[in-house]
C-alpha cells in the first residue's frame, strides 16, 4: 500500500495523462519527495539551480 502523498501524486499524474499531458515533470523539495516520485514511476532527468537575490 502506498502512502497518501504517493497516492495523490499518482492520481494527479494519471489525471494529467487523461487530459493530454505528454511530458509531466516535477521538482522535489528534497530527497524524501524525490524518493516518492521515483516510487510512482518518475525518473531523475537532471538538476536545477535556484538562485535568489533576497
URRA-V257648 format. One record per residue. N is the residue number from 1. RES is the residue in one letter. SS is DSSP state (alpha for helix, beta for strand, coil for the rest). PHI is phi in radians with two decimals (* if undefined). OMEGA is omega in whole degrees, -180 to 180 (999 if undefined). Layout:
N:RES:SS:PHI:OMEGA
N:RES:SS:PHI:OMEGA
This chain:
1:X:coil:*:-176
2:X:coil:-1.67:178
3:X:coil:-1.29:-178
4:X:alpha:-1.06:-180
5:X:alpha:-1.06:179
6:X:alpha:-1.15:179
7:X:alpha:-1.11:-180
8:X:alpha:-1.11:-180
9:X:alpha:-1.09:179
10:X:alpha:-1.16:178
11:X:alpha:-1.11:179
12:X:alpha:-1.17:177
13:X:alpha:-1.10:178
14:X:alpha:-1.10:179
15:X:alpha:-1.11:177
16:X:alpha:-1.10:179
17:X:alpha:-1.08:179
18:X:alpha:-1.14:180
19:X:coil:-1.51:176
20:X:coil:1.80:177
21:X:coil:-1.22:-177
22:X:coil:-1.82:180
23:X:coil:-2.37:178
24:X:coil:-1.30:174
25:X:coil:-2.53:-180
26:X:coil:-2.27:169
27:X:coil:-2.05:-176
28:X:coil:-1.61:179
29:X:coil:-1.49:-179
30:X:coil:2.98:-176
31:X:alpha:-1.11:-178
32:X:alpha:-1.10:178
33:X:alpha:-1.14:179
34:X:alpha:-1.05:178
35:X:alpha:-1.12:178
36:X:alpha:-1.06:-179
37:X:alpha:-1.10:178
38:X:alpha:-1.10:-179
39:X:alpha:-1.10:-178
40:X:coil:-1.65:172
41:X:coil:2.01:176
42:X:coil:-1.34:176
43:X:coil:-2.29:179
44:X:coil:-1.31:-178
45:X:coil:-1.93:-179
46:X:coil:3.00:179
47:X:coil:-2.17:-179
48:X:coil:-2.24:178
49:X:coil:-1.83:177
50:X:coil:-1.90:180
51:X:coil:-2.15:179
52:X:coil:-2.23:179
53:X:coil:-1.83:180
54:X:coil:-1.16:999
